[in-house]
Amino acid sequence: MLAKVLSCAVVGLEGAIVEVEVDISAGLPAFTIVGLPDAAVQEARERVRAAIRNSGLTFPMKRITVNLAPADLRKEGPAYDLPIAVGILLSSEQLSADMSETLFLGELSLDGGLRHTHGILPMVALAQEKGRATVFVPTPDAREASLVQGVRVTPVNSLAELAAHLRGEATITDYHPDGDLESIAQVSWSVMDLAHIKGQEHVKRALEVAAAGGHNLLMSGPPGSGKTLLARSLPSILPKMSMAEALEVTKVYSVSGLLPSDTPLIMQRPFRAPHYTISNAGLVGGGRWPRPGEISLSHRGVLFLDEFPEFGHTVLEVLRQPIEDKIVTISRAQGSVTFPANFMMVAAMNPCPCGYYGDPVKECTCSLSMISRYQKRISGPLLDRIDIFVQVPRIEYENLADDRLAEESERVRSRVEGARAIQRARFQGARLTCNTEMTPVEVREFCQVEPETQSLLKAAMKQLVLSARAFHRILKLARTIADLADAPTISASHLAEAIQYRPRSLVQ
């Protein structure tokens, strides 16, 4: 008898319906899975056989053929265990039920229990898109699946429980989350409040401007001046994510296997800080079957690159396209996969190999050639994509010994939220969320400067030898500064502040 059960595959961040066809025929006992399965799917044979037997059900000692259609789509992961087991029970007439509108997802243990499975969110989202009414998922994944509206989520503890439910011998209650989506648990990143960082007020201002417009930022200064601490405080002043953004981020972490089973929804913006020994594939994503890299894991959040010049040259250069396009496309012989990569890049570096070039207290021991080689590790085209350059000098004793707290992150965040609200109203109806995403078309429309400031902009273009990209980035940065001041147009003071964030050289 032939049985058909629906499941789902994940391609990139999107789902694809997979039809699990099971045929049981007379002949020597055999269990074959076809349809481009990977090793994890092939191993499902042993998990399914043991799970059926240990659930008090009968595993047919006949020739079993399982086809995962479409056959040209690569199947990977253990999520097909449950649909294969249900297909075998249907084909062997141990179950009789209409499965045409139902998806089955989940990994089986040898005793028949269901385990947490990666990528549940995009799979259930596809079920909703395709009009499939019911999804059976492992109980630990029910909260994650419930983030998708319009689908009946049925949590399953074991194969025996599911069989009893489908036979009508028992009933599994559909899962209904307690409270609204915002109340569901979320990942908590380690965040430093700006109030506890001494001095560096001009750097905090630069962080505020960067957060308000989503701009990229580079900090340069001697060791111990607070660059890393300042960068780690940036999430504390970023605006809260909308529900749509939270679902985007959660989908990335679900597919990557980094979403804990007790944390179905991420509401706090990600902060990723990879080590400088990271590979190209680790940063942008990759592998034989591509997985999201650090730039996608920092989607809608912050990618912090400490010791910026120590990263490999090719590693840094692959950042250029994602910074501009906000997506990253990974191509393999089997096809291409696109991941989101809309992140803020924050980098920190020393001004020279020893770290003390330009320091008023400690003398630099590097030669000019060493300093030059160190600077050239970062290419001009990559630097051209950074909006804000700021020097982080040594902190004086008076600042360190001062017991008074600085301005709290909450107050700074309120100003950032106000600027973002202005930008959302400005870009209403467009797919833009903040000023840094503007194209030259939007720059021309929304970044009009007052007539008397045109001469300042012209002088900056000549003296700083700015490229067309840098010209537009200055205007977008000035627009953000004007938004923080709730100004309708860009004045000379806004433009002057934006220009002073451009470096005349990498180090002063």
Beta strands, then each sheet from edge to edge (+ up, - down):
strand 1: 2-11
strand 2: 14-25
strand 3: 30-34
strand 4: 63-69
strand 5: 102-104
strand 6: 107-108
strand 7: 114-115
strand 8: 134-138
strand 9: 152-156
strand 10: 217-220
strand 11: 271-272
strand 12: 285-286
strand 13: 291-292
strand 14: 302-305
strand 15: 327-332
strand 16: 335-340
strand 17: 344-349
strand 18: 388-391
sheet 1: 1+ 2- 4+ 3+
sheet 2: 5+ 8+ 9+
sheet 3: 6+ 7-
sheet 4: 11+ 14+ 17+ 10+ 18+
sheet 5: 12+ 13-
sheet 6: 15+ 16-
end
